[in-house]
């Protein structure tokens, strides 16, 4: 198979639809909220921060997650650990995500391609260096499930967070702050910042200040859209993110990579049709 894209970009296109399961499949939130959590954001922070354990302060989780507005993490961490434990949250998240994946995949969930893809993806996902990748490193301490759908889910999560850690490095290299990252992405996809799902809830003055700061640096024009420099910055961020995401896949032989892409493509396509991308 000829790979016209960088391997990391091709794999991102295949892995990301599966990585959206905890955020768009109801089963994940339902399993976590059954532990006594208040809402979907409690579920989000409990599920994603659980690998760090219960004693890591909100300020540290804020730094690791990077793109939340000040104070947002502290509304949930450490409160969620007064209600449940990281171990219970991890188990519930996996249980819910596997249930969601099985519902979405239907009969395809038991296809041998799921097991093959999960094994190869896990081989890649556990091969990269952990230095400078705090969330990926925390996830690497967890045991890998044996059940094929759960194994595929676990590998997907590892690779998504590995790429996410590298994406933060790329954003920082360009001087793009956490909230600015959402504005940059929104404007690059033709969505006004005030309408973008991850920042629309912020007070108007707070969001305006972020956009004004980007305008002062020449990233946003008077019309509220990205300038040429803004678009170039976005392109550099994505290119560096891809380069930093290559490491996991270097362990795979060309034949293994072709096999993985062949097996994963129809699985990924089902999720791409199901979730908004």
MIDOSE-1310 file (N, C-alpha, C; in nm, 2 decimals, decimal comma, always signed):
residues 277
xxxx	+0,08/-0,12/+0,00/+0,00/+0,00/+0,00/+0,09/+0,12/+0,00; +0,05/+0,22/-0,08/+0,13/+0,35/-0,09/+0,07/+0,45/+0,01; +0,15/+0,51/+0,10/+0,10/+0,60/+0,20/+0,14/+0,74/+0,15; +0,04/+0,81/+0,09/+0,06/+0,95/+0,04/+0,08/+1,05/+0,15
xxxx	+0,01/+1,02/+0,27/+0,02/+1,11/+0,38/+0,13/+1,07/+0,48; +0,18/+1,16/+0,56/+0,26/+1,11/+0,67/+0,19/+1,00/+0,75; +0,26/+0,90/+0,80/+0,19/+0,79/+0,87/+0,11/+0,84/+0,98; +0,16/+0,93/+1,06/+0,09/+0,98/+1,18/-0,04/+1,05/+1,14
xxxx	-0,04/+1,12/+1,03/-0,17/+1,18/+0,98/-0,27/+1,08/+0,93; -0,22/+0,98/+0,86/-0,31/+0,88/+0,81/-0,37/+0,80/+0,93; -0,28/+0,77/+1,03/-0,33/+0,70/+1,15/-0,43/+0,79/+1,23; -0,40/+0,92/+1,24/-0,49/+1,00/+1,31/-0,63/+1,00/+1,25
xxxx	-0,64/+1,00/+1,12/-0,77/+1,00/+1,05/-0,84/+0,87/+1,08; -0,77/+0,76/+1,11/-0,83/+0,63/+1,14/-0,86/+0,62/+1,29; -0,77/+0,67/+1,37/-0,78/+0,64/+1,52/-0,88/+0,74/+1,58; -0,88/+0,87/+1,54/-0,96/+0,97/+1,60/-1,11/+0,94/+1,61
xxxx	-1,17/+0,89/+1,51/-1,31/+0,85/+1,52/-1,34/+0,76/+1,64; -1,25/+0,66/+1,66/-1,27/+0,57/+1,78/-1,24/+0,65/+1,91; -1,15/+0,74/+1,90/-1,11/+0,81/+2,02/-1,22/+0,90/+2,07; -1,32/+0,93/+1,99/-1,43/+1,01/+2,03/-1,54/+0,94/+2,11
xxxx	-1,53/+0,81/+2,12/-1,63/+0,73/+2,19/-1,67/+0,78/+2,33; -1,57/+0,81/+2,42/-1,62/+0,86/+2,55/-1,69/+0,99/+2,55; -1,68/+1,07/+2,44/-1,73/+1,20/+2,44/-1,86/+1,21/+2,36; -1,89/+1,11/+2,28/-2,01/+1,11/+2,20/-2,10/+0,99/+2,21
xxxx	-2,05/+0,88/+2,27/-2,13/+0,76/+2,30/-2,19/+0,78/+2,44; -2,32/+0,77/+2,46/-2,38/+0,80/+2,59/-2,34/+0,69/+2,69; -2,30/+0,57/+2,65/-2,27/+0,47/+2,75/-2,16/+0,50/+2,84; -2,06/+0,58/+2,79/-1,95/+0,61/+2,88/-1,99/+0,71/+2,99
xxxx	-2,06/+0,81/+2,96/-2,11/+0,91/+3,06/-2,21/+0,83/+3,16; -2,29/+0,75/+3,10/-2,39/+0,68/+3,19/-2,32/+0,59/+3,29; -2,22/+0,52/+3,25/-2,15/+0,43/+3,34/-2,08/+0,51/+3,45; -2,02/+0,63/+3,41/-1,95/+0,71/+3,51/-2,04/+0,78/+3,60
xxxx	-2,15/+0,83/+3,55/-2,25/+0,90/+3,63/-2,32/+0,80/+3,73; -2,33/+0,68/+3,69/-2,39/+0,58/+3,78/-2,30/+0,56/+3,91; -2,18/+0,61/+3,91/-2,10/+0,61/+4,03/-2,14/+0,72/+4,13; -2,23/+0,81/+4,09/-2,27/+0,92/+4,17/-2,22/+1,05/+4,13
xxxx	-2,16/+1,06/+4,01/-2,12/+1,19/+3,96/-2,23/+1,28/+3,92; -2,21/+1,41/+3,92/-2,33/+1,50/+3,90/-2,37/+1,52/+3,75; -2,27/+1,52/+3,66/-2,30/+1,56/+3,52/-2,19/+1,51/+3,43; -2,21/+1,54/+3,30/-2,11/+1,49/+3,20/-1,97/+1,54/+3,22
xxxx	-1,96/+1,67/+3,27/-1,82/+1,72/+3,29/-1,76/+1,65/+3,41; -1,83/+1,62/+3,52/-1,78/+1,53/+3,62/-1,72/+1,40/+3,56; -1,80/+1,34/+3,47/-1,77/+1,22/+3,41/-1,64/+1,24/+3,32; -1,64/+1,35/+3,25/-1,52/+1,37/+3,17/-1,39/+1,38/+3,25
xxxx	-1,39/+1,46/+3,36/-1,27/+1,48/+3,43/-1,24/+1,35/+3,51; -1,34/+1,29/+3,57/-1,31/+1,16/+3,64/-1,25/+1,06/+3,55; -1,31/+1,04/+3,43/-1,26/+0,94/+3,34/-1,12/+0,97/+3,28; -1,10/+1,09/+3,25/-0,97/+1,13/+3,18/-0,86/+1,15/+3,28
xxxx	-0,89/+1,20/+3,40/-0,78/+1,23/+3,50/-0,75/+1,11/+3,59; -0,83/+1,01/+3,58/-0,82/+0,89/+3,67/-0,68/+0,83/+3,67; -0,61/+0,82/+3,56/-0,47/+0,76/+3,57/-0,38/+0,83/+3,66; -0,40/+0,96/+3,69/-0,31/+1,03/+3,78/-0,34/+1,00/+3,93
xxxx	-0,45/+0,93/+3,96/-0,48/+0,91/+4,10/-0,56/+1,02/+4,16; -0,60/+1,01/+4,29/-0,68/+1,11/+4,36/-0,61/+1,23/+4,42; -0,48/+1,23/+4,43/-0,41/+1,33/+4,50/-0,35/+1,44/+4,42; -0,36/+1,43/+4,29/-0,30/+1,53/+4,20/-0,39/+1,65/+4,20
xxxx	-0,34/+1,77/+4,23/-0,43/+1,89/+4,24/-0,49/+1,93/+4,11; -0,59/+2,01/+4,11/-0,66/+2,06/+3,99/-0,56/+2,14/+3,91; -0,47/+2,22/+3,97/-0,38/+2,30/+3,90/-0,29/+2,22/+3,80; -0,25/+2,10/+3,85/-0,17/+2,01/+3,77/-0,25/+1,95/+3,66
xxxx	-0,37/+1,90/+3,68/-0,46/+1,85/+3,58/-0,49/+1,96/+3,47; -0,51/+2,08/+3,52/-0,53/+2,19/+3,43/-0,41/+2,21/+3,34; -0,29/+2,20/+3,39/-0,16/+2,21/+3,31/-0,15/+2,10/+3,21; -0,18/+1,98/+3,25/-0,17/+1,86/+3,16/-0,28/+1,87/+3,05
xxxx	-0,40/+1,90/+3,09/-0,51/+1,91/+2,98/-0,49/+2,03/+2,90; -0,44/+2,14/+2,95/-0,39/+2,26/+2,87/-0,50/+2,35/+2,82; -0,61/+2,30/+2,77/-0,70/+2,39/+2,69/-0,83/+2,43/+2,76; -0,83/+2,41/+2,89/-0,95/+2,45/+2,97/-0,93/+2,59/+3,02
xxxx	-1,03/+2,67/+3,03/-1,02/+2,81/+3,08/-0,99/+2,80/+3,23; -0,93/+2,90/+3,28/-0,90/+2,90/+3,43/-1,02/+2,87/+3,51; -1,00/+2,79/+3,61/-1,11/+2,75/+3,70/-1,20/+2,64/+3,66; -1,20/+2,60/+3,53/-1,29/+2,49/+3,49/-1,26/+2,36/+3,55
xxxx	-1,13/+2,32/+3,56/-1,09/+2,19/+3,61/-1,13/+2,19/+3,76; -1,10/+2,30/+3,83/-1,12/+2,30/+3,98/-1,27/+2,28/+4,02; -1,36/+2,30/+3,92/-1,50/+2,27/+3,95/-1,53/+2,12/+3,97; -1,44/+2,04/+3,92/-1,46/+1,90/+3,92/-1,35/+1,82/+4,00
xxxx	-1,23/+1,86/+3,99/-1,12/+1,80/+4,06/-1,08/+1,88/+4,18; -1,08/+1,83/+4,30/-1,08/+1,69/+4,34/-1,22/+1,64/+4,38; -1,33/+1,72/+4,36/-1,46/+1,68/+4,41/-1,50/+1,54/+4,37; -1,47/+1,51/+4,24/-1,51/+1,37/+4,20/-1,46/+1,26/+4,28
xxxx	-1,34/+1,29/+4,34/-1,28/+1,18/+4,42/-1,34/+1,17/+4,56; -1,43/+1,26/+4,60/-1,51/+1,25/+4,72/-1,62/+1,15/+4,69; -1,65/+1,13/+4,57/-1,77/+1,05/+4,53/-1,73/+0,91/+4,49; -1,62/+0,90/+4,42/-1,58/+0,77/+4,37/-1,43/+0,76/+4,37
xxxx	-1,37/+0,65/+4,32/-1,23/+0,64/+4,32/-1,18/+0,63/+4,17; -1,05/+0,66/+4,15/-0,99/+0,65/+4,01/-1,01/+0,51/+3,96; -0,99/+0,41/+4,04/-1,01/+0,27/+3,99/-1,15/+0,25/+3,94; -1,25/+0,29/+4,02/-1,39/+0,27/+3,98/-1,42/+0,35/+3,85
xxxx	-1,36/+0,47/+3,84/-1,38/+0,56/+3,72/-1,32/+0,49/+3,60; -1,20/+0,44/+3,61/-1,14/+0,38/+3,50/-1,22/+0,25/+3,45; -1,26/+0,17/+3,55/-1,34/+0,06/+3,51/-1,47/+0,09/+3,44; -1,54/+0,20/+3,50/-1,67/+0,24/+3,44/-1,65/+0,30/+3,30
xxxx	-1,54/+0,38/+3,29/-1,52/+0,44/+3,15/-1,49/+0,33/+3,05; -1,41/+0,23/+3,08/-1,38/+0,12/+2,99/-1,51/+0,05/+2,96; -1,58/+0,01/+3,06/-1,71/-0,06/+3,05/-1,81/+0,01/+2,96; -1,82/+0,14/+2,98/-1,91/+0,22/+2,90/-1,87/+0,24/+2,76
xxxx	-1,74/+0,26/+2,74/-1,69/+0,28/+2,60/-1,70/+0,15/+2,52; -1,67/+0,04/+2,59/-1,68/-0,09/+2,52/-1,83/-0,12/+2,48; -1,92/-0,09/+2,57/-2,06/-0,10/+2,54/-2,10/-0,01/+2,42; -2,05/+0,11/+2,42/-2,08/+0,20/+2,31/-2,02/+0,16/+2,18
xxxx	-1,90/+0,11/+2,18/-1,84/+0,06/+2,06/-1,91/-0,06/+2,01; -1,95/-0,15/+2,10/-2,03/-0,27/+2,05/-2,16/-0,23/+1,99; -2,23/-0,14/+2,05/-2,36/-0,09/+1,99/-2,34/-0,03/+1,85; -2,23/+0,05/+1,84/-2,21/+0,12/+1,71/-2,16/+0,02/+1,60
xxxx	-2,07/-0,07/+1,64/-2,02/-0,16/+1,54/-2,11/-0,27/+1,50; -2,20/-0,31/+1,59/-2,29/-0,42/+1,56/-2,21/-0,55/+1,55; -2,25/-0,63/+1,44/-2,18/-0,75/+1,42/-2,03/-0,74/+1,39; -1,99/-0,62/+1,34/-1,85/-0,60/+1,32/-1,76/-0,61/+1,44
xxxx	-1,82/-0,59/+1,56/-1,75/-0,59/+1,69/-1,68/-0,73/+1,71; -1,74/-0,83/+1,65/-1,68/-0,97/+1,67/-1,61/-1,02/+1,55; -1,58/-0,93/+1,46/-1,50/-0,97/+1,34/-1,35/-0,98/+1,38; -1,28/-1,08/+1,33/-1,14/-1,10/+1,36/-1,06/-0,98/+1,33
xxxx	-1,10/-0,89/+1,25/-1,03/-0,77/+1,22/-1,01/-0,68/+1,34; -1,11/-0,68/+1,43/-1,11/-0,60/+1,55/-0,99/-0,65/+1,64; -0,98/-0,78/+1,66/-0,87/-0,83/+1,74/-0,73/-0,81/+1,67; -0,72/-0,82/+1,54/-0,60/-0,80/+1,48/-0,56/-0,65/+1,49
xxxx	-0,65/-0,56/+1,46/-0,63/-0,42/+1,47/-0,59/-0,38/+1,61; -0,66/-0,43/+1,71/-0,63/-0,40/+1,85/-0,49/-0,44/+1,89; -0,45/-0,56/+1,85/-0,31/-0,61/+1,88/-0,20/-0,52/+1,82; -0,22/-0,49/+1,69/-0,12/-0,41/+1,62/-0,12/-0,27/+1,68
xxxx	-0,24/-0,21/+1,70/-0,25/-0,08/+1,75/-0,19/-0,07/+1,89; -0,21/-0,17/+1,97/-0,15/-0,18/+2,11/+0,00/-0,19/+2,10; +0,05/-0,27/+2,01/+0,19/-0,28/+1,99/+0,25/-0,14/+1,96; +0,19/-0,07/+1,87/+0,24/+0,07/+1,84/+0,22/+0,16/+1,96
xxxx	+0,10/+0,15/+2,03/+0,07/+0,24/+2,14/+0,16/+0,23/+2,26; +0,22/+0,11/+2,28/+0,30/+0,09/+2,40/+0,45/+0,10/+2,37; +0,48/+0,15/+2,25/+0,62/+0,14/+2,21/+0,69/+0,28/+2,21; +0,62/+0,39/+2,23/+0,68/+0,52/+2,22/+0,74/+0,56/+2,35
xxxx	+0,84/+0,65/+2,35/+0,90/+0,70/+2,47/+0,79/+0,78/+2,54; +0,80/+0,78/+2,68/+0,70/+0,86/+2,76/+0,75/+0,99/+2,80; +0,88/+1,02/+2,78/+0,93/+1,15/+2,83/+0,86/+1,27/+2,76; +0,82/+1,36/+2,85/+0,75/+1,48/+2,80/+0,60/+1,46/+2,76
xxxx	+0,55/+1,34/+2,80/+0,41/+1,30/+2,76/+0,34/+1,26/+2,89; +0,30/+1,35/+2,97/+0,25/+1,32/+3,11/+0,12/+1,23/+3,10; +0,02/+1,27/+3,02/-0,10/+1,19/+3,02/-0,08/+1,05/+2,95; +0,00/+1,05/+2,85/+0,03/+0,92/+2,78/+0,11/+0,83/+2,88
xxxx	+0,20/+0,89/+2,96/+0,28/+0,81/+3,05/+0,19/+0,76/+3,16; +0,10/+0,84/+3,21/+0,01/+0,79/+3,31/-0,08/+0,67/+3,26; -0,13/+0,68/+3,14/-0,20/+0,57/+3,08/-0,12/+0,45/+3,06; +0,01/+0,46/+3,03/+0,09/+0,35/+3,01/+0,11/+0,26/+3,14
xxxx	+0,08/+0,32/+3,25/+0,09/+0,24/+3,38/-0,03/+0,14/+3,40; -0,13/+0,16/+3,31/-0,25/+0,08/+3,33/-0,24/-0,05/+3,25; -0,29/-0,16/+3,31/-0,28/-0,29/+3,23/-0,37/-0,29/+3,11; -0,32/-0,35/+3,00/-0,40/-0,36/+2,88/-0,51/-0,47/+2,89
xxxx	-0,63/-0,44/+2,85/-0,74/-0,54/+2,86/-0,71/-0,66/+2,76; -0,77/-0,77/+2,78/-0,75/-0,89/+2,69/-0,87/-0,90/+2,59; -0,99/-0,86/+2,63/-1,10/-0,87/+2,54/-1,08/-0,78/+2,42; -1,10/-0,83/+2,30/-1,06/-0,75/+2,18/-1,12/-0,61/+2,17
xxxx	-1,24/-0,59/+2,19/-1,30/-0,45/+2,18/-1,24/-0,36/+2,28; -1,22/-0,41/+2,40/-1,16/-0,33/+2,51/-1,02/-0,30/+2,48; -0,95/-0,40/+2,42/-0,81/-0,39/+2,38/-0,79/-0,28/+2,28; -0,88/-0,28/+2,18/-0,88/-0,18/+2,07/-0,91/-0,04/+2,13
xxxx	-1,00/-0,03/+2,22/-1,03/+0,09/+2,29/-0,91/+0,15/+2,37; -0,85/+0,06/+2,44/-0,73/+0,10/+2,52/-0,62/+0,15/+2,43; -0,59/+0,08/+2,33/-0,48/+0,12/+2,23/-0,52/+0,26/+2,17; -0,64/+0,28/+2,13/-0,69/+0,40/+2,08/-0,67/+0,52/+2,17
xxxx	-0,70/+0,50/+2,30/-0,69/+0,60/+2,40/-0,54/+0,64/+2,42; -0,46/+0,54/+2,43/-0,31/+0,56/+2,44/-0,26/+0,65/+2,33; -0,30/+0,61/+2,21/-0,25/+0,69/+2,09/-0,30/+0,83/+2,08; -0,43/+0,84/+2,12/-0,49/+0,97/+2,12/-0,43/+1,07/+2,22
xxxx	-0,40/+1,02/+2,34/-0,33/+1,10/+2,44/-0,19/+1,12/+2,41; -0,12/+1,03/+2,35/+0,02/+1,05/+2,30/+0,02/+1,16/+2,20; -0,07/+1,16/+2,11/-0,07/+1,27/+2,01/-0,11/+1,40/+2,08; -0,21/+1,39/+2,17/-0,25/+1,51/+2,24/-0,14/+1,58/+2,32
xxxx	-0,05/+1,50/+2,39/+0,06/+1,56/+2,46/+0,15/+1,63/+2,36; +0,18/+1,57/+2,24/+0,26/+1,63/+2,14/+0,20/+1,76/+2,09; +0,06/+1,76/+2,07/-0,01/+1,87/+2,02/+0,01/+1,99/+2,11; +0,01/+1,97/+2,24/+0,04/+2,08/+2,34/+0,18/+2,14/+2,32
xxxx	+0,28/+2,05/+2,29/+0,41/+2,10/+2,26/+0,41/+2,19/+2,14; +0,34/+2,14/+2,04/+0,33/+2,22/+1,91/+0,27/+2,36/+1,94; +0,16/+2,36/+2,02/+0,09/+2,48/+2,05/+0,18/+2,58/+2,12; +0,25/+2,52/+2,22/+0,34/+2,61/+2,30/+0,46/+2,66/+2,22
xxxx	+0,50/+2,58/+2,12/+0,61/+2,63/+2,04/+0,57/+2,75/+1,95; +0,44/+2,76/+1,92/+0,39/+2,87/+1,85/+0,33/+2,98/+1,94; +0,34/+2,96/+2,07/+0,29/+3,06/+2,16/+0,14/+3,07/+2,17; +0,07/+2,96/+2,14/-0,07/+2,95/+2,14/-0,12/+2,90/+2,28
xxxx	-0,19/+2,98/+2,35/-0,24/+2,94/+2,48/-0,36/+2,84/+2,47; -0,41/+2,79/+2,58/-0,51/+2,69/+2,59/-0,64/+2,73/+2,52; -0,70/+2,84/+2,57/-0,82/+2,89/+2,51/-0,80/+2,94/+2,37; -0,68/+2,99/+2,34/-0,65/+3,03/+2,20/-0,65/+2,92/+2,11
xxxx	-0,61/+2,80/+2,16/-0,61/+2,68/+2,07/-0,75/+2,65/+2,02; -0,85/+2,67/+2,10/-0,99/+2,65/+2,05/-1,03/+2,75/+1,95; -0,99/+2,87/+1,98/-1,02/+2,98/+1,88/-0,95/+2,96/+1,75; -0,83/+2,92/+1,75/-0,75/+2,89/+1,63/-0,82/+2,78/+1,55
xxxx	-0,86/+2,67/+1,62/-0,92/+2,56/+1,55/-1,06/+2,60/+1,49; -1,13/+2,67/+1,57/-1,27/+2,72/+1,53/-1,26/+2,80/+1,40; -1,17/+2,90/+1,41/-1,16/+2,99/+1,29/-1,11/+2,92/+1,17; -1,02/+2,83/+1,19/-0,96/+2,75/+1,08/-1,06/+2,66/+1,01
xxxx	-1,17/+2,62/+1,09/-1,27/+2,54/+1,03/-1,40/+2,62/+0,99; -1,38/+2,76/+0,99/-1,49/+2,84/+0,95/-1,60/+2,86/+1,05; -1,57/+2,84/+1,18/-1,67/+2,86/+1,28/-1,63/+2,98/+1,37; -1,72/+3,08/+1,38/-1,69/+3,19/+1,47/-1,66/+3,14/+1,61
xxxx	-1,56/+3,21/+1,67/-1,52/+3,17/+1,81/-1,64/+3,16/+1,90; -1,73/+3,26/+1,90/-1,84/+3,26/+1,99/-1,94/+3,15/+1,97; -1,93/+3,07/+1,86/-2,02/+2,96/+1,83/-1,96/+2,83/+1,85; -1,83/+2,82/+1,89/-1,75/+2,70/+1,90/-1,78/+2,63/+2,03
xxxx	-1,81/+2,50/+2,03/-1,86/+2,43/+2,14/-1,78/+2,43/+2,27; -1,64/+2,44/+2,25/-1,56/+2,44/+2,37/-1,54/+2,57/+2,44; -1,58/+2,68/+2,37/-1,56/+2,82/+2,43/-1,68/+2,90/+2,43; -1,79/+2,86/+2,37/-1,91/+2,95/+2,35/-1,96/+2,99/+2,49
xxxx	-1,94/+2,90/+2,59/-2,00/+2,92/+2,72/-1,92/+3,03/+2,80; -1,81/+3,07/+2,76/-1,73/+3,16/+2,84/-1,79/+3,30/+2,83; -1,77/+3,38/+2,94/-1,83/+3,51/+2,93/-1,77/+3,59/+2,81; -1,86/+3,67/+2,75/-1,83/+3,73/+2,62/-1,70/+3,82/+2,64
xxxx	-1,68/+3,89/+2,75/-1,57/+3,97/+2,77/-1,44/+3,89/+2,78; -1,45/+3,77/+2,84/-1,33/+3,68/+2,85/-1,29/+3,63/+2,71; -1,39/+3,58/+2,63/-1,36/+3,53/+2,50/-1,31/+3,64/+2,41; -1,37/+3,76/+2,42/-1,33/+3,88/+2,34/-1,18/+3,91/+2,37
xxxx	-1,14/+3,90/+2,49/-1,01/+3,93/+2,53/-0,91/+3,83/+2,47; -0,95/+3,71/+2,46/-0,86/+3,61/+2,39/-0,85/+3,64/+2,25; -0,96/+3,67/+2,18/-0,95/+3,70/+2,04/-0,87/+3,83/+2,01; -0,89/+3,93/+2,10/-0,82/+4,05/+2,09/-0,67/+4,03/+2,10
xxxx	-0,63/+3,94/+2,19/-0,49/+3,91/+2,20/-0,43/+3,85/+2,08; -0,51/+3,76/+2,02/-0,46/+3,70/+1,89/-0,46/+3,80/+1,78; -0,55/+3,89/+1,78/-0,56/+4,00/+1,68/-0,43/+4,09/+1,69; -0,40/+4,12/+1,82/-0,28/+4,20/+1,84/-0,15/+4,14/+1,79
xxxx	-0,15/+4,00/+1,78/-0,03/+3,93/+1,74/-0,04/+3,90/+1,59; -0,14/+3,95/+1,52/-0,15/+3,93/+1,38/-0,21/+3,80/+1,33; -0,27/+3,73/+1,43/-0,32/+3,60/+1,39/-0,47/+3,61/+1,35; -0,54/+3,71/+1,40/-0,68/+3,73/+1,36/-0,69/+3,87/+1,30
xxxx	-0,77/+3,88/+1,19/-0,78/+4,01/+1,13/-0,90/+4,09/+1,18; -0,91/+4,21/+1,13/-1,02/+4,30/+1,18/-1,16/+4,24/+1,15; -1,17/+4,14/+1,05/-1,30/+4,08/+1,02/-1,33/+3,96/+1,12; -1,24/+3,93/+1,21/-1,26/+3,83/+1,31/-1,22/+3,69/+1,26
xxxx	-1,16/+3,68/+1,14/-1,11/+3,55/+1,09/-0,96/+3,55/+1,08; -0,91/+3,43/+1,06/-0,76/+3,41/+1,06/-0,70/+3,49/+0,95; -0,59/+3,55/+0,98/-0,51/+3,62/+0,87/-0,42/+3,51/+0,81; -0,34/+3,55/+0,71/-0,25/+3,45/+0,65/-0,16/+3,40/+0,75
xxxx	-0,11/+3,48/+0,84/-0,02/+3,43/+0,95/-0,09/+3,34/+1,04; -0,22/+3,37/+1,07/-0,29/+3,28/+1,15/-0,31/+3,14/+1,09; -0,34/+3,14/+0,96/-0,35/+3,01/+0,89/-0,22/+2,94/+0,89; -0,11/+3,01/+0,86/+0,02/+2,95/+0,86/+0,06/+2,89/+1,00
xxxx	+0,02/+2,97/+1,10/+0,05/+2,92/+1,24/-0,03/+2,79/+1,26; -0,15/+2,78/+1,22/-0,23/+2,66/+1,24/-0,17/+2,54/+1,16; -0,12/+2,57/+1,04/-0,05/+2,47/+0,96/+0,07/+2,42/+1,03; +0,15/+2,51/+1,08/+0,27/+2,47/+1,15/+0,24/+2,38/+1,27
xxxx	+0,14/+2,42/+1,35/+0,10/+2,34/+1,47/+0,06/+2,20/+1,42; -0,01/+2,18/+1,32/-0,06/+2,05/+1,27/+0,06/+1,97/+1,22; +0,15/+2,04/+1,15/+0,26/+1,96/+1,09/+0,36/+1,91/+1,20; +0,38/+2,00/+1,30/+0,47/+1,95/+1,41/+0,40/+1,85/+1,50
xxxx	+0,27/+1,86/+1,52/+0,19/+1,75/+1,59/+0,21/+1,62/+1,51; +0,20/+1,62/+1,38/+0,21/+1,50/+1,31/+0,36/+1,44/+1,33; +0,46/+1,53/+1,32/+0,59/+1,48/+1,33/+0,62/+1,42/+1,47; +0,56/+1,48/+1,57/+0,58/+1,43/+1,71/+0,50/+1,30/+1,74
xxxx	+0,40/+1,28/+1,65/+0,31/+1,16/+1,67/+0,36/+1,04/+1,59; +0,48/+1,05/+1,52/+0,53/+0,94/+1,44/+0,58/+0,82/+1,52; +0,64/+0,85/+1,64/+0,72/+0,75/+1,71/+0,65/+0,62/+1,73; +0,52/+0,61/+1,77/+0,46/+0,48/+1,79/+0,46/+0,39/+1,67
xxxx	+0,45/+0,44/+1,55/+0,43/+0,36/+1,44/+0,56/+0,31/+1,38; +0,67/+0,36/+1,43/+0,80/+0,31/+1,37/+0,83/+0,17/+1,41; +0,77/+0,12/+1,51/+0,79/-0,02/+1,55/+0,72/-0,12/+1,45; +0,63/-0,07/+1,37/+0,55/-0,16/+1,28/+0,63/-0,17/+1,15
xxxx	+0,63/-0,30/+1,10/+0,69/-0,32/+0,97/+0,60/-0,27/+0,86; +0,64/-0,24/+0,74/+0,55/-0,20/+0,64/+0,43/-0,29/+0,62; +0,46/-0,42/+0,63/+0,35/-0,52/+0,62/+0,25/-0,51/+0,73; +0,30/-0,49/+0,85/+0,21/-0,48/+0,97/+0,13/-0,35/+0,96
xxxx	+0,19/-0,24/+0,91/+0,12/-0,11/+0,90/+0,01/-0,13/+0,79; +0,04/-0,19/+0,68/-0,06/-0,21/+0,58/-0,18/-0,29/+0,63; -0,14/-0,40/+0,71/-0,25/-0,49/+0,77/-0,33/-0,41/+0,86; -0,27/-0,32/+0,94/-0,34/-0,24/+1,04/-0,44/-0,15/+0,97
xxxx	-0,39/-0,08/+0,87/-0,47/+0,02/+0,80/-0,59/-0,05/+0,73; -0,56/-0,17/+0,67/-0,67/-0,24/+0,60/-0,78/-0,29/+0,70; -0,73/-0,34/+0,82/-0,83/-0,38/+0,92/-0,90/-0,27/+0,99; -0,83/-0,16/+1,01/-0,89/-0,05/+1,09/-0,98/+0,04/+1,01
xxxx	-0,96/+0,05/+0,88/-1,03/+0,15/+0,79/-1,18/+0,12/+0,80; -1,24/+0,00/+0,78/-1,38/-0,02/+0,79/-1,44/+0,01/+0,93; -1,36/-0,03/+1,03/-1,40/+0,00/+1,17/-1,41/+0,15/+1,19; -1,31/+0,22/+1,15/-1,31/+0,36/+1,17/-1,42/+0,43/+1,10
xxxx	-1,45/+0,38/+0,98/-1,55/+0,44/+0,89/-1,69/+0,44/+0,96; -1,72/+0,33/+1,04/-1,85/+0,32/+1,11/-1,86/+0,43/+1,21; -1,75/+0,46/+1,28/-1,75/+0,57/+1,39/-1,75/+0,70/+1,32; -1,69/+0,72/+1,21/-1,69/+0,85/+1,14/-1,83/+0,88/+1,09
xxxx	-1,90/+0,79/+1,05/-2,04/+0,81/+1,01/-2,13/+0,84/+1,13; -2,09/+0,79/+1,25/-2,18/+0,81/+1,37/-2,15/+0,94/+1,44; -2,03/+0,98/+1,45/-1,99/+1,10/+1,53/-1,96/+1,22/+1,44; -2,00/+1,34/+1,49/-1,96/+1,46/+1,41/-1,81/+1,48/+1,42
x	-1,75/+1,51/+1,31/-1,60/+1,53/+1,30/-1,57/+1,67/+1,26
